[in-house]
Amino acid sequence: MDHSWGYGSEQRLREENQDCYGVFEFSDYTLAIVCDGMGGHVGGAQASTLAVRTIHDTLRELKGRSIPDALEEALQRTNIVIYEAARKNHRLMGMGTTAVVAAITGDKCYMAHVGDSRAYLLRQGNVQQLTRDHTMVNLFVDAELLSPEDAATHPEAHVLSRSLGVERQVDVELAEPISVVGGDAVFLCSDGVHGVVTDWELANVDWGAPHEGVRSVLGIVGTREGDDNATAVTVMMGTSFEDVASTPPPEPKRFDEASPASGVTAVPFDEQLAYDPAVGPGGGHPGIDYDDDALAVHDDPAGLVIAPEPARPLHMPKPSAQPPAVREAEPPSHKAPETPPRSTPSKKTPRKPKRRSAILPLLVAATAMLIALVMVLILLIPKGGQTDPAGNEQVIVEDWERLDGNAEVEPEVQVQPAEMAAQLQEEEPEPIEQQLLFAPDLPPAPRRLPTRPVEFTQPPPGGPLQFMAVEATRRQDCPQALAAVQEGMKTISVDHATLYSGAWLCFNEAHQRELEQGTVATWDDFKYKLPHFEGTPEQQQAAVRDDKTGRLGRLPHWYRPAVGGVEYRMEMLAQDEEMGHVLTDLLGEPTVADQLAKDVMMEALAARGLSRVPLEGRTPSLVAAWARRVYVTAWALRSSPGRLLDQYRRSDVLPEVRRLLKDSTEPWVAADGTAVPVPEVVQTARDVGAGNLAPPSGRPKPRPARNNGFREPDMGDDPEGSIKVHSAAGG
């Protein structure tokens, strides 16, 4: 399908337009980008320009990769490039930018974004927002501290919770691909547009002419109050009578050290890094192409250091006898209006930049290469030069224990070269993927339409229980937050129901994400994951201590109620029908099913990984954790989580969970042919969880823990699995 597009930017009342955008034609898709920079007089425009250029160059380099992976990699690289640029130049400290990126094929649109620049789908007079703003007020909305209506008019509505370049790491949000048809338009804009133009006004624009449509939207912006820059890009599915070319990659910006008020932006420069192909000029990122003259450094009478932004292949520029004149970079046609002229340079003798000597690094490199060459020659020369009667040279393998004077000297072992190669091939270790105990590889959730509550729409009534629920959510004490909401629902007012969503999502942030974002190779490392499954050891001990009947302490560990982690909310959902009804109205049953699918899938993956630990590595605490994961997985399949999986994830998650449960409860054969049995306690846990065996008696209902803190790990073996773990998250 052919694409047509339009774009434009309105500087408004600010001294400099810190927005940047681009529309680029790739062989497989059309790429659209909008970035809104921030960070003082010189940093914002530099960050947004650097972002558009880096995203463009990275995606061109990653041609052939899947589009979602390429988009995420491009934004991650861009974050590092901007962060390193700001770190190397104090004038750029604190700069950053938002970014919304759309890659549009013939029938799909792939989205990635960081910050509050938005993307919309415009179809037959309807408008659908495709991105969610990464702002602090949206975090308050999630925590039920603000209503969506109050958040829209909050005075700090544009304070970002994440952006590119401010920190070394950033969480890039990828949206599920959406289907597009002829006549659809994908609209990208900065907050200077969506902050003043309503969805109704976007829907009433004629997007059959996308460039004229963008001009109409910017015209609406121009009639409204506000001084923020406004930028918009539209890509329409189909052809248009307009002949609008794609944009070139933005050129680098420069700044004048002698005139900080000139309105031109800086490119950070580090001479030592500038000539390193593996790093890239000025702290760039590997894998980005650079211009032939991108590294030219000129001494200017005004004392400027001109370091154009990296663009194409890298090589050292030839020295020039005469310093070239300083050339002012023309801003792209789609950027801000022409910048003010430079101020008159000072008449003082300019101070030339320091240049590090290249002799010392060359000497160090030559010495290192010489040492490496000598070591290679020593290793390649045969020891003793002996030959057998057939004339074949024998290689003597040194016994390295001879280097220890106290070690007993062993006779020399003579091995034929062919035999040595066979031994090395046999001793080659297995790939690391086969050695991991826990490696979450979860299928992506389907794209769900947002749900609007129908029944539970009233705001919470306030009071101490609401305060307790919100505070517990903020400190990630999720069981306490859930308990406060349940008590408020049952004893005060049903209007506490809207707080359920914050308590539910608390488990996603505090526990589910921690389990998703990490692989574990050994049991000692897996102990750190246990609190995110079932709660902390302190919470478990408090539950046993507070049980007046004493029955809880007599139950096996695998059958005790969860006191925290993702298992706690699964048990509470199965026990509290009212909670399930409220969550269905607030979040939508498909969304709840998708989140439970992750929890159950990770339980099954953990059970299967623990079952593959060899016999010599199985300790009582490992077997207890194994049995616990098996019981929870089998129980979940026959309770409310299993019902939701059967209804919404029958084709992808449910068969995989059943396969993992089967693998984790059946004997297997090790590489040496040894049969590895399954402990009886694991089989019992499976049968009880599946309802095929009577459970141990005396199990009380789950209850929230009192202690939220973790302590330093005790790596000793504990049959009850009470490993004391340190973590930032509680509950």
Protein Blocks (a to p, Z undefined) as FASTA:
>chain_A
ZZdddddddekjafbdcbdcdddddfkbccddddddeeijklmmmmmmmmmmmmmmmmmm
mgoiafklmmmmmmmmmmmmmmmmmmmomklgoiacddddddddfkbccdddedjbdcdd
deehiacdfbdcddfklmmmmnopacfklmmmgcklmbcfbdehjambdcdddddddddd
ehiacddddfklmmmpcfklmmmpcfkbmmlmmmmmmmmmmmpgcjbdcddddddedddf
bdcddddddddddddfklmmnopacddddfklmmmmknoghhiaehiacdfklmpccddf
klpacddddfbdcddddddfbdcddddddddfklccdddddddddfbdcdddddddfklm
mmmmmmmmmmmmmmmmmmmpcghjiacfkopacdddddfklmpmkbccdddddddfklmm
mmmmmmpccdfklmpfbdcdddddddddddddfklmcccebdjklmmmmmmmmnopaklm
mmmmmmmmmmmomklmmmmmmmmmmmmmmmmmmmmnoccfbfklmmmmmmmmnopfklmm
mmmmmmmnommmmpcfklpccfedjklmmmmmmmmmmlmmmmmmmnopklmmmmmmmmmm
mmmmmmmmmmmpcfklpcfklmmmmmmmmmmmmmmmmmmklmmmmmmmmmmmmmmmmmmm
mmmmcccddfkopacdddfklmmmmmmmnopaccdehiacddddfblcdcdddfbdcfkl
pacdddfbeZZ
